Amino acid sequence: MFGNIKSKIEKFDIQEINESARHQKPRSLFYLWFGSNLTVADFIIGSDFLLGYLSNLYMIIALVIANAGGAALLAFMSILGPLKGRSQMALSEGAYGVAGGKAMSLLQFINTGGWLTVNLIIASQALLFLMSSGATQGFGASPLFDLFAIGSIIVVSLVVFLLAFFGHSIIKAFETVMSAVLGLMFAYIILNVLIFHVSDVINQSNSVTTFSWISFGTVIMLTFSYIMSWGPYASDYSRYIPRNEKLWKSFLYTFMGGFLASIGAEFAGLLAAYVLGTSSSSDSIFFPVLGSLWFIGPIALLLGGIAANSLNLYSNFLSLKTIVTRASKLPIILIVSLASIVMAVLFYGDFSGFYETFLYILDYWITPWIGVMIAEFLIMKAGDHERKSITWSILISYLLSIAVSYPFMNSIEYYLGIPIPFYSLLGGVDISYIVSFFSAIILTVFVELFVFKRKIIWKGTKSADA
């Protein structure tokens, strides 16, 4: 399938991709983001966290709004691949300066490492569930199950390691296959519930009799925070698209792939929870949902976890390479893989608490970072500050946008107990992502116009006087 193995190992990392090496078609971005988002994390959002908030109609509306917004941010970042031909976090140096860009890369390194752990835990749980024919899983059940659990974590990590080692072309081929395989699996899960468990869906929907803006906002921000967190990965997978390809194609294919997969996986998880009448991340959820074909569910979670983690490990390497430019690929991905195995073992028994806290709190840095990048590269014809060590005015704009959004970080009070001014007023809904995103855009444009005296606004592949 892959021809000569050595020829398939990627030759580039964070440097700009030569135009002669750019042979990727924009439509490949649909398969990549579709396959990587039909994953365990999306499914668990639906099965673990969304049940009981809204009736079906308002739930669908909230999921559409959240995933459309998050997919749009991902798609905007994807445009930078064909436009600049560089990995996503290496482009941060153009906005923040070399040292400032390295600081952003460190945050992305931590972010990708966290997602590696999240997906590794659920994918390994699914594999263990299949290996034990549906028996009780987890550490502490028995020494034998402990060995099986560790073994499943190692097996999943090994597959992800190999995909990341070969790099872009193999990951792209794998995600294309997974987009078809996982698409059929998740479609089956959804149709199975709607056909054979429609009464459970109706009963659960009818159990929510009142509409609440707080519940509506909670669902939107919870699901939005997942898909937009792919933003710092985007151009890692679009930089092989030729510069002369129309940018709207990269945007559209990225948007549709991420949007359709994310909303589909979340809806499948929610429907599975409807059947049980309670939220649960246990793989035993597939017994009552899928009956004799229960194994389709954990296989989908296993493959989805591998699909997502191949992107996580690859982008993790590119982020660290941006920080330590002389670092070699093999030792980086090997050390990170081993670290993720240790983290997965440590948090295996308390996954739900780890995931929910991680999903909310770590993502605070991402939306203002995306806001700065959009302002620098897609609004202003800027993004050329890499000759500086730190572009303080841009970095201060970024930090100010986080500071402005702090009073809206209700998750900080909920999870860490630190008082937040608007916690009670907003009923626990965290809208800080929205506040920091637009604040970052406004502040960055202001800096470019009045500090750097820019007179050029970017329009497509051309520019015009402001």
Number of C-alpha atoms within 10 A of each C-alpha: 5 10 7 8 9 9 10 14 16 14 9 13 22 19 11 16 20 13 15 8 12 16 11 18 14 23 15 21 30 25 26 28 32 30 29 30 32 34 30 31 26 25 27 25 25 28 27 21 22 22 25 18 21 24 18 16 9 16 21 14 12 22 24 19 16 25 26 22 20 26 30 22 25 27 28 25 27 29 26 27 27 26 22 19 26 24 28 30 30 26 27 29 27 22 27 31 24 22 17 21 25 24 19 22 26 17 19 26 24 15 23 25 22 21 24 29 29 26 26 30 29 27 29 28 25 27 25 26 24 19 13 12 10 17 13 14 21 19 18 10 10 11 10 10 18 16 13 22 23 20 15 22 26 20 13 22 25 16 14 26 23 15 23 26 21 18 23 24 17 19 22 22 15 19 29 21 16 23 24 13 16 27 19 12 18 24 13 16 24 19 15 18 21 15 9 12 18 16 14 19 19 14 13 22 19 13 12 15 9 9 12 13 12 15 19 18 19 21 25 23 23 20 27 23 23 21 24 25 26 23 22 29 24 27 29 26 27 31 28 27 28 24 17 10 14 16 21 14 16 26 23 20 22 31 26 20 25 31 26 20 26 32 24 24 29 27 24 26 30 27 28 31 28 26 22 17 15 15 22 19 19 17 23 18 21 22 15 14 23 19 10 10 11 19 18 18 22 26 18 24 29 25 23 29 29 30 32 25 31 28 30 25 29 26 28 28 28 26 30 23 22 29 21 11 12 8 13 13 17 12 11 17 22 18 11 18 21 15 14 24 20 16 18 24 18 14 16 23 15 9 16 17 11 15 19 15 15 15 21 20 16 16 18 20 21 22 29 28 25 26 23 30 28 22 26 26 23 21 19 22 19 20 21 16 19 20 12 16 15 20 20 13 16 25 19 16 22 26 17 17 29 24 15 14 22 21 18 24 25 27 20 20 14 14 13 11 10 10 13 17 13 16 19 10 9 16 14 21 24 26 20 23 26 15 21 29 24 19 23 29 23 16 21 29 23 17 16 21 16 11 12 12 10 17 13 16 21 18 12 12 11 8 13 10 8 10
